[in-house]
Amino acid sequence: MNMTTLKSWLQSHGWNEDAGIYETGSGDVINYVSYRDMIATAEQWAVGWRNELGAGDSPFIALVWMDQSIRSITSLFAVILSGGIPIPLHEYTVPDEVIRIVDWIEPDLIILPDSKLQHIDGELQLEGKYKGYRVIEISGKDQWCFHGEKTTSFEREYSSSQLDQAAIIFLSSGSTGLPKGIMLSDANIMANLMQIQRDVQLEAKDRVLLFKSLGYSSTFTGELLLAMLAGASIYLCSVRHPLELIRFVDKLQISYVCTVPALITALDKNRSWSFPSMGSLRKLLIIGGKAAHNTVQSLLERIPSTQVMIGYGLTEAAPRVCSFILNDVPDKAGAAGLPLDGIVMQIRDEFGEVQPGTTGEIYVQGPNVMLGYYKDEVRSKAVLTEYGLRTNDIGHMDDDGYLYVTGRADNAMNVGGHTLYPESIELVLSIHPMIAEAAVLSIEDAHWGERIIALIVCHQKDNSEQELYSYCQQKLQPAQRPKEIVVVSTIPKTSSGKINRTALKPLYLEVHHDKYVH
Amino acid sequence: MTNTSIDSIYNQVVHVIGKIVKKSPENIVDDHQLIEDLGLDSLLFLDLLAELEAKFGFELSIDDFDPEYFHSVHSTVAFVKDRVQA
């Protein structure tokens, strides 16, 4: 088996004819394709797209809209098979953000399902009748057509040796109003895929319930590619509530689920279900944040036939860094695990590597560490250090080498497994004509880990709260939208004029207290 | 159950929906679709159901996730009335 590139792996892997992807609606299977047929279709699309693009051997960049569908996955693979660099876009990306991303990425191609194109075509055309890029509309199960003028040049202003090696670019929240474009090589993806499979040991008999966004590297590598590698089947669905998760697991006899602490917390809070519900689940992996100690321990008792795994990673590490099986060491509840095979972790403070038990910043070294950030060499240099990838996560290791993640070195917040930056939300809010200044904070939330609050200073006293909430709905992704917008008279600042973030929570609690006590 | 208390359930459910989707209850009508018309996303869906459980004192079960429930204001109110009366 040629493992050099993702493309060659897709082309040469002996696909299990009996395994593939099922689309489900409310737990009923509505569509199916075997991996072999899906890759064959993607190969056909790739030939057609490359001919139509007239790109020759030039690498092209394609934004791919990723809803939970077989055709989105086929599109993503078609880009890879045609030698392009795909950038998966979350299904929940709002049109305004798509336009900002398009302006910044300068893609050669945008691939959208017909349903989405109807909603966003106006905005895309405002860009000057598809300025420099073409659009592929995917309709039905496997029909595609091009929109826009044929491009003759695939030269781009931005080029770098890292981009030349990129196999895929994932978008991750940033602090600047634009996401970070995390460039991963074939070697990064393939190395992490093998590391994850050695750790998870998925089998051909497994059934994977896939409901997290396919715009995440953890879903792409840790679920989609992992299932394909193992010859296990995938069931695509949308899960809005933990009880729906149980319903899908029981109905479809699912044996592998990867999810975030928010869903696990809600699952454990509900007492209406009991074993043998979830009895088919062989493995449950929890990633994207820290699940509460008592929640995971309670789960161990409630789903006794399931191996509960806890993992830690970040897109910059392709993404999985460490994990462990909680059933084997229940006293390690609260840990993030041991490094995967081939990964070296260090905890460092300003003086160097620290001893076990001492808190510092987490650094990661291994074949899975990214090439760099797209169009951001300054930030790339800042995090790709001689000690490895600087994660901006704070934590410590215990004497047995288990990692414990305890905080962030920057202002990032975690809402239901989404890493978000207050700065990017503040930027969007501050553009609204009603708002003079905005500061965003988070407070603890029983369901979501953290809840976003926006403190705003208004230009006028007459302001419409509802107008601001609907503005947020248009401009921000669901996880970024403040649960509360609170008007204050002034935003606390440091002596250098920056937002004093440590003063925001006390100010919010004071205003909140005043609002509800009087 | 009296008509008054049924009307009160309607008003309370609409109030909860309004609180979650940040819309005034008077701008919410019976045939509004929760996702398409009121912008309920997957994060808010969980909040909405948690709020309804807390407010009306019931606990959802696996069978409650029929696709017919929770797609409109009307079907959500009907579901809550059913559970409160049960």
Interface residues (C-beta under 8 A of the other chain):
Chain A: G25 S26 Y92 S238 V239 R240 H241 P242 L243 E244 I246 R247 D250 A262 A266 N270 R271 S272 W273 S277 V415 G416 H447 W448 E465 Q466 Y469 S470 Q473 P478 A479
Chain B: K22 K23 S24 N27 G39 D41 S42 L43 L44 F45 L46 D47 L49 A50 E59 L60 S61 I62 D64 F65 P67
